[in-house]
Amino acid sequence: MRVALYNNDQAQSLKIVADLKAELLARGFTLDAINPEVVISVGGDGTLLGAFHEYIDGHDDLRFVGLHTGHLGFYTDWLGTEVKELVDSLVADRGQKVSYPLLKMTTVAADGSREEYLALNEATIKQPVGTLVADICLGGHPFEGFRGDGVAIATPTGSTAYNKANGGAVLHPSLKAIQMSEIASINNRVFRTLGSPLIVPSGQKITIKPKHNSFLLTCDQLEILAEDVVAVEFEVAKKEVHFASFRHLEFWSRVQQAFISDPMD
C-alpha cells in the first residue's frame, strides 16, 4: 500500500510523524507523497483540511485517515499515542471506507470563464469593507435580494462550524445536500430576506450575484479576492471524500463529544 503523510510543523506532530514513518516502513508500506492510496494527516482538523486540498484531485478511491495530536476531532479518529494500532489497522485493511458529500463552488467571470473549487467544510462570500449586496437565485430563479455581512454555504460535515454559529441546522453526512445561512443580514421594510437557513438537495444550485466589482470568497482555508466575477454557483459536488473506516466514530457521537459531553459521562 502507498501511504502519504501530511502534517503541521508542531514539535509533537513531527515526533509522531517520525515514529509513524519508522513503523510503516518496518511493516512493508511504501511512502509515496505523489500518488498515495491512503493519506494520513497528523495534527488537527485544520491539518486534515490542508491534506484534503493537497490531495483531493487524486484518484477517486483515495482515502484519508486523521491522527490527532490533541483530542479527537470531527475528521480525526486516532490519537498520537496510537501509532502502532493505526498501522495494525492498515495491515488488516480491506478497503473499507465512509464517504461524505463535498461542496462545489464555481465562479463565473464577466467574460464567461469559469473556475471550480471543492470544499470539505464550507464556503463563504463576504464584502470585507461595507455591506454585501447581492441577488440570490435558487433552482435558476430569482429568490431574494440580500444585504448584510455575507452568506455561508456548508456541507453536512461542515454544518457544525460557521453554519451552526449562524443558526443553521446540523446535517447528517448521509444527506447529499448543502446549507445556506445568512451572516448578519439586514431585514427591515426596505430590505427583506427569508432570514432562515436553506437546505438545498443534490442537483440544485444556489447562485449568488454580488453587486460589487470585487468581494471576498473563502473555500475552507483558502481566501480568494474575486474581481470581475458576476456570479458564484454552489452545489453538491459529484465527487465525494472518502475516509478509511477502521473505527470511524459515528457522526452523532462526534457532535455529542464536541458540543454536549463525552459519551461516557
PyMOL commands that set and color helices and strands:
alter all, ss='L'
color gray80, all
select helices_A, chain A and resi 11-26+45-55+83-91+157-160+162-165+251-259
alter helices_A, ss='H'
color red, helices_A
select strands_A, chain A and resi 2-7+30-31+38-43+63-68+78-79+97-109+114-119+122-126+132-138+141-154+177-185+198-201+206-210+214-219+222-227+229-244
alter strands_A, ss='S'
color yellow, strands_A
deselect
rebuild
show_as cartoon
